[in-house]
Amino acid sequence: MRKLTISFFLMLLAFSINAQDTKFTATLNKATRLFGAKDDLTTVIMIIPSGEVVDILSSDSTYFHVVYQESEGYILRRHATVNKTTAPDMQQQANVQEGQPVQQHQVNRFSWLENKYGTSMAARLISGKIWKGMTTDMVQDSWGTPKKINRVINGSIVKEEWIYMNSWLIFENDTLTEWGPVNG
């Protein structure tokens, strides 16, 4: 039993070291726009010149989720070529689907959330949990930007309905009060 436990910890250590050393980059084939949200192409953060290198966080069939000069956003995959690296399965790993970021980014994001909210709150947010009483910033840090926001202002009361792919959320004066599934 003791040998099994030691073997497990050695494999875990080797895996974590390997995961932290892996960094995925791409070089732009042409100048491209860095979008703040891939569902809203009006959210252009900046234009990245051709030949620049970006860090890949994750990807889907159309976009790379990237970081460039400390700005995080989305670029079209067809505008970039994944750089060769010593890792033999680099191309395969760079094709991870959205929602499955590279391990190194996950650690950096957790640290950022931990500094902002504390350890227990960061763990809840990074796992995608929501609860009554959350602020709009907390929900955005947990679930990201909604597809649509409907806002009604009545005197000093501001009500917002945030619509995501499968859920809606209601905020009153920046506080989450209720949520439910989007009906088809």
C-alpha positions as CSV (number, residue, x, y, z in Angstrom):
1,M,0.0,0.0,0.0
2,R,2.8,2.4,0.9
3,K,4.6,1.7,-2.5
4,L,1.3,2.4,-4.3
5,T,0.8,5.7,-2.5
6,I,4.4,6.8,-3.2
7,S,4.0,5.8,-6.9
8,F,0.8,7.8,-7.1
9,F,2.4,10.9,-5.7
10,L,5.4,10.6,-8.1
11,M,3.1,10.3,-11.1
12,L,1.0,13.3,-9.9
13,L,4.2,15.3,-9.4
14,A,5.5,14.4,-12.9
15,F,2.1,15.3,-14.5
16,S,1.9,18.7,-12.7
17,I,5.4,19.6,-13.7
18,N,4.8,18.6,-17.3
19,A,1.5,20.6,-17.4
20,Q,3.1,23.7,-16.0
21,D,5.9,23.6,-18.6
22,T,3.6,23.4,-21.5
23,K,2.9,26.8,-23.2
24,F,0.9,27.1,-26.4
25,T,1.5,29.9,-28.8
26,A,0.5,30.9,-32.3
27,T,1.9,33.3,-34.8
28,L,-0.6,35.5,-36.7
29,N,-0.6,35.0,-40.5
30,K,-2.3,38.4,-41.0
31,A,-3.4,41.4,-38.9
32,T,-6.5,40.4,-36.9
33,R,-9.0,41.8,-34.4
34,L,-8.9,40.7,-30.7
35,F,-12.5,40.4,-29.6
36,G,-13.7,40.7,-26.0
37,A,-16.4,38.1,-26.7
38,K,-16.7,35.7,-29.5
39,D,-20.5,36.0,-29.5
40,D,-20.4,39.8,-30.0
41,L,-18.0,40.9,-32.8
42,T,-18.5,44.5,-31.9
43,T,-16.3,44.0,-28.8
44,V,-13.0,44.7,-30.6
45,I,-10.3,45.2,-28.0
46,M,-7.4,46.0,-30.4
47,I,-5.9,45.1,-33.8
48,I,-3.0,42.7,-33.5
49,P,-0.4,43.1,-36.3
50,S,0.6,40.3,-38.6
51,G,3.6,38.2,-37.3
52,E,2.9,38.8,-33.6
53,V,2.9,35.8,-31.2
54,V,-0.1,35.2,-28.9
55,D,-0.5,32.8,-26.0
56,I,-3.3,30.2,-26.6
57,L,-5.6,29.5,-23.6
58,S,-8.1,27.3,-25.3
59,S,-9.9,27.0,-28.6
60,D,-13.0,25.8,-30.4
61,S,-13.7,25.2,-34.1
62,T,-13.6,28.9,-35.0
63,Y,-11.7,30.8,-32.4
64,F,-8.6,30.8,-30.3
65,H,-9.0,32.2,-26.8
66,V,-5.7,34.1,-26.4
67,V,-3.7,36.5,-24.4
68,Y,-1.7,39.3,-26.1
69,Q,0.1,42.1,-24.2
70,E,-1.9,41.3,-21.1
71,S,-5.2,41.6,-23.0
72,E,-7.4,38.5,-23.1
73,G,-9.8,37.8,-25.9
74,Y,-10.6,35.8,-29.0
75,I,-9.1,35.7,-32.5
76,L,-10.2,33.8,-35.6
77,R,-8.3,30.5,-35.9
78,R,-7.7,30.9,-39.6
79,H,-5.6,34.0,-38.9
80,A,-3.0,32.1,-36.8
81,T,-0.7,29.2,-37.1
82,V,0.1,27.2,-33.9
83,N,3.9,27.3,-33.3
84,K,5.9,24.1,-33.2
85,T,7.2,23.0,-29.8
86,T,9.1,20.2,-28.2
87,A,5.8,18.6,-27.1
88,P,4.9,16.0,-29.7
89,D,1.2,16.4,-29.3
90,M,1.1,20.3,-29.4
91,Q,-1.3,20.5,-32.3
92,Q,-3.7,18.1,-30.6
93,Q,-3.5,19.9,-27.2
94,A,-4.0,23.3,-28.8
95,N,-7.3,22.1,-30.2
96,V,-8.9,21.7,-26.8
97,Q,-12.5,22.8,-26.8
98,E,-13.7,26.1,-25.2
99,G,-14.3,25.7,-21.5
100,Q,-11.2,23.5,-21.1
101,P,-8.4,26.0,-20.7
102,V,-4.8,25.0,-20.6
103,Q,-3.7,24.1,-17.0
104,Q,-1.3,27.0,-16.6
105,H,-4.1,29.5,-17.4
106,Q,-6.4,27.8,-14.9
107,V,-3.8,28.3,-12.1
108,N,-3.3,31.9,-13.0
109,R,-7.0,32.6,-13.1
110,F,-7.5,30.9,-9.7
111,S,-4.7,33.1,-8.2
112,W,-6.3,36.2,-9.7
113,L,-9.8,35.2,-8.3
114,E,-8.2,34.3,-4.9
115,N,-6.6,37.7,-4.6
116,K,-9.9,39.4,-5.5
117,Y,-12.3,37.3,-3.4
118,G,-10.4,35.0,-1.1
119,T,-9.7,31.2,-1.4
120,S,-13.1,29.7,-0.7
121,M,-15.0,32.2,-2.9
122,A,-12.4,31.7,-5.7
123,A,-12.9,27.9,-5.6
124,R,-16.7,28.4,-5.9
125,L,-16.4,30.9,-8.8
126,I,-13.8,28.8,-10.7
127,S,-16.1,25.8,-10.5
128,G,-18.9,27.8,-12.1
129,K,-21.3,28.0,-9.1
130,I,-23.9,30.8,-8.6
131,W,-25.9,31.8,-5.6
132,K,-28.3,34.5,-4.4
133,G,-26.6,37.6,-3.3
134,M,-23.7,37.5,-5.8
135,T,-22.8,40.7,-7.5
136,T,-22.7,41.1,-11.2
137,D,-18.9,41.2,-11.2
138,M,-18.9,37.8,-9.3
139,V,-21.2,36.2,-11.8
140,Q,-19.2,37.5,-14.7
141,D,-16.0,36.1,-13.1
142,S,-17.8,32.8,-12.7
143,W,-19.8,32.4,-16.0
144,G,-18.3,35.1,-18.3
145,T,-20.2,37.7,-20.3
146,P,-23.8,36.9,-21.0
147,K,-25.2,36.8,-24.6
148,K,-27.7,39.5,-23.8
149,I,-28.6,42.0,-21.0
150,N,-32.0,43.5,-20.6
151,R,-32.1,46.5,-18.2
152,V,-35.1,48.3,-16.6
153,I,-34.6,51.4,-14.4
154,N,-37.5,52.4,-12.2
155,G,-36.4,55.3,-9.9
156,S,-33.5,54.0,-7.8
157,I,-34.1,50.4,-8.6
158,V,-32.1,48.9,-11.5
159,K,-33.3,45.4,-12.6
160,E,-31.2,43.4,-15.1
161,E,-31.9,40.1,-16.9
162,W,-28.8,38.4,-18.1
163,I,-29.3,35.7,-20.7
164,Y,-26.8,33.0,-21.2
165,M,-27.0,30.0,-23.6
166,N,-29.1,27.9,-21.3
167,S,-29.9,30.1,-18.3
168,W,-31.3,33.5,-17.4
169,L,-30.4,35.4,-14.3
170,I,-32.2,38.4,-12.6
171,F,-30.2,41.1,-10.7
172,E,-31.7,43.9,-8.6
173,N,-29.3,46.8,-7.9
174,D,-26.3,44.6,-8.8
175,T,-27.3,41.6,-6.7
176,L,-28.4,38.2,-8.0
177,T,-32.0,37.5,-6.9
178,E,-33.1,34.6,-9.0
179,W,-32.3,32.4,-12.1
180,G,-33.7,29.6,-14.2
181,P,-33.4,27.7,-17.5
182,V,-34.0,29.3,-20.9
183,N,-37.1,27.8,-22.4
184,G,-36.6,26.7,-26.0
